[in-house]
């Protein structure tokens, strides 16, 4: 029985936690790919998965791989970090500012996730296979099954979805379409563009006066949460290119141009204020905040004042 549309070739980049906690789900997905690839009655238009696997297997055989190894490698669709390892590989680059281009981000992303899982493969090194998958991707989607947190609450979101987007952009030469799957209510799932979801989070939480007033009750930790949010916003823009100049300005207005909030952060966690100012200026320097106007000079002046205050406390 046909499904009424062409099949879609899907590649998963799983986290180390998912690998460890749900090995049966990983195997099930791998089995599904193999079952689809075995549908001999479907042509390439209806079943691009089977056609691509057969083509790649033939090419690998021509390069000297055995028929069995070629077929296995061509069928890999689940990738993750090496057994016993976790993360996407991008966070150290952002912590150190040790990157200059999509190529640097793509290299870190591939190095951090180039191991194949599923159907007899349990963390097999598979860099070339992952590169092949990334080069042909059109869409990068990440699902979220809880509304207790959002995309700017953790660095995992930008590392995994943003990292994949940067790798696809570098390897294919095209910006992929990016979506966010909101499964917080399983009875009414919603899929939005990543830009739309980022915009929703910025307006509903990041610059929402009610949220800002709420985190101020937590002193040092509240100021830390503001700085972390700015870090994750920057990370998403550096990788996925989904933040507009007006959104950087909204954050700057709420966190550092608002005198009361800036004073709160300075009083309770001066390092957080330093980090916020530095990250916003880095966004300008890297061309992410493309036309900052008079914000640049104002933030530079505030950073100098803040550094002088921190030095005076030592």
Secondary structure, 3 states (H helix, E strand, C coil): CCCCCCCCCCCEECCHHHHHHCHHHHHHHHHHHHHHHCCCCCCCCCCHHHHHHHHHHHHHHHCCCCHHHHHHHHCCCEEECCCCCCCCCCHHHHHHCCCCCHHHHHHHHHHHHCEEEECCEEEEECHHHHHHHHHCCCEEEEEECCCCCCCCCCHHHHHHHHHHHHHHHHHHCCCCEEEEEECCCHHHCEEEEHHHHHHHHHHHHHCCHHHHHHHHCCHHHHHHHHHHHHHHHHHHHHHHCCCCHHHHHHHHHHHHHCHHHHHHHHHHCHHHHHHHHHHHHHHHHCCCCCCCCCHHHHHHHHHHHHHHHHHHHC
